[in-house]
Amino acid sequence: MSIKMIKNAVMSLVVLSVLTGIIYPLAITWISQAVFPVRANGSIIMKEGKPVGSALVGQQFGGPGYFWGRLSATAPYPYNGGLSSGSNLGPNNPALLREVRSRIDALQAAGPGNHYPIPVDLVTSSGSGLDPYITPAAALYQAGRVARARGLDKAKVLALISANTAGRFMGIFGEPAVNVLKLNLALDEMKK
């Protein structure tokens, strides 16, 4: 190898390192902050000037007066953003069947008069373990329990679900979904 080739290789390394390691990340950060500041900063939801969560990451709600989200298989605690993962349990795995049965039992105990079919997203975890959304059917299934626990008219809770249901992206992609954190915050605001 000649000295000229070594100089060219080192120069290429320096130029590409500066371009891809400094200039490109700074440009993308600047563009995202200018065009999408809320999304670029994690879609943080603020309440009374304090962050209460992200619209992109689910949170654990366990009380009967709140809508419950999808199960989370992250460890050591639910919705752990540092260890995003699914349970990797197959449909014939006894552990998955026990988990589903346990969640069905919890849902039935929380709403003993509810005889509607339980939506699958209320008894299974998401692929990421961080899913902040449930289907409108899952929200409707829980409406009676939440209305009773909060002493609200069920029609008001149903209207709140409808107001917090996001449609399909561009009208054709994905499915309608309800962000559990936003819905529960709207419930808390209704109580005030």
Phi, psi and omega in degrees: 000139180268163179298323180297319179295319179295317178299317179296319180294315179295318179297318177298318178298315181295313182297313180293325177295318179293316181295307187273339183259342182234300187295310181299309178299321178295319180295315180295319178298315180297314180298314181295321178292326181282321186266319183231064187298322181293312180294320181296335181258020172093011180051047182290133176262127182255144175221120182055041177078004181239142177289132179246352179158182178247142176290350184258351183232128180295163177225155180279123173235125184240341183290153181293340180273009179235153173284140179262141179268193177291156175293152178238131181262011181285155181237157356279359179220158181297147176060037178281105182297339179281343181228053180298125177190160172270179182281338183060023177269128180284167184296339179259005181285126180301329179295320177294318180297321177295318179298315179295315180298319179298317180291321177299315179300318180295318179294318180291324178292324181286332180226072187300333180272358183274112181250014177285154176299139180278123178297143186298330182288350175272350182239000179233153177271157179280167180296328181267338186078005184237007188302120180272358187250153167232164177286157174303326178298321179292323177291317180296323179301325184270352187303316182297315179299314182294317180297316179297314183296328182262356181068034181252157173290133183300326180299324178292321178293320178296320178296323179294320176299313180299318180293336182255016177265121178272134180283186178293145178295125182058021176079354184226338185263139176076194181234155174301146184212157179240124177281117187296317180297313180297320179295316179292324176294321177295324176297315179298321179293324179297322182295329180289000000 
